[in-house]
Amino acid sequence: MAASVKSLTKHFKEVRQELKKVHWPNRKELTTFTSLVLAGIISVGVFFWLLDTVFGVALKLILQ
């Protein structure tokens, strides 16, 4: 059991060291990246909505 506690402690120390190496975005970068992601999600959503609408209308015309 002592070995598992030591390995767990070592793991968390290594995690802390690695987190110090991470480049954390500043407020401007975070706002920019968030805006880009939201714009992309909305664009893809609108694209698939239009595609679904077109195929739905085409299917109705075919089946009538």
Contact map, one row per residue, 1 for C-alpha under 8 A:
1111100000000000000000000000000000000000000000000000000000000000
1111110000000000000000000000000000000000000000000000000000000000
1111111000000000000000000000000000000000000000000000000000000000
1111111100000000000000000000000000000000000000000000000000000000
1111111110000000000000000000000000000000000000000000000000000000
0111111111000000000000000000000000000000000000000000000000000000
0011111111100000000000000000000000000000000000000000000000000000
0001111111110000000000000000000000000000000000000000000000000000
0000111111111000000000000000000000000000000000000000000000000000
0000011111111100000000000000000000000000000000000000000000000000
0000001111111110000000000000000000000000000000000000000000000000
0000000111111111000000000000000000000000000000000000000000000000
0000000011111111100000000000000000000000000000000000000000000000
0000000001111111110000000000000000000000000000000000000000000000
0000000000111111111000000000000000000000000000000000000000000000
0000000000011111111100000000000000000000000000000000000000000000
0000000000001111111110000000000000000000000000000000000000000000
0000000000000111111111000000000000000000000000000000000000000000
0000000000000011111111000000000000000000000000000000000000000000
0000000000000001111111000000000000000000000000000000000000000000
0000000000000000111111100000000000000000000000000000000000000000
0000000000000000011111110000000000000000000000000000000000000000
0000000000000000000011111000000000000000000000000000000000000000
0000000000000000000001111100000000000000000000000000000000000000
0000000000000000000000111111110000000000000000000000000000000000
0000000000000000000000011111110000000000000000000000000000000000
0000000000000000000000001111111000000000000000000000000000000000
0000000000000000000000001111111100000000000000000000000000000000
0000000000000000000000001111111110000000000000000000000000000000
0000000000000000000000001111111111000000000000000000000000000000
0000000000000000000000000011111111100000000000000000000000000000
0000000000000000000000000001111111110000000000000000000000000000
0000000000000000000000000000111111111000000000000000000000000000
0000000000000000000000000000011111111100000000000000000000000000
0000000000000000000000000000001111111110000000000000000000000000
0000000000000000000000000000000111111111000000000000000000000000
0000000000000000000000000000000011111111100000000000000000000000
0000000000000000000000000000000001111111110000000000000000000000
0000000000000000000000000000000000111111111000000000000000000000
0000000000000000000000000000000000011111111100000000000000000000
0000000000000000000000000000000000001111111110000000000000000000
0000000000000000000000000000000000000111111111000000000000000000
0000000000000000000000000000000000000011111111100000000000000000
0000000000000000000000000000000000000001111111110000000000000000
0000000000000000000000000000000000000000111111111000000000000000
0000000000000000000000000000000000000000011111111100000000000000
0000000000000000000000000000000000000000001111111110000000000000
0000000000000000000000000000000000000000000111111111000000000000
0000000000000000000000000000000000000000000011111111100000000000
0000000000000000000000000000000000000000000001111111110000000000
0000000000000000000000000000000000000000000000111111111000000000
0000000000000000000000000000000000000000000000011111111100000000
0000000000000000000000000000000000000000000000001111111110000000
0000000000000000000000000000000000000000000000000111111111000000
0000000000000000000000000000000000000000000000000011111111100000
0000000000000000000000000000000000000000000000000001111111110000
0000000000000000000000000000000000000000000000000000111111111000
0000000000000000000000000000000000000000000000000000011111111100
0000000000000000000000000000000000000000000000000000001111111110
0000000000000000000000000000000000000000000000000000000111111111
0000000000000000000000000000000000000000000000000000000011111111
0000000000000000000000000000000000000000000000000000000001111111
0000000000000000000000000000000000000000000000000000000000111111
0000000000000000000000000000000000000000000000000000000000011111
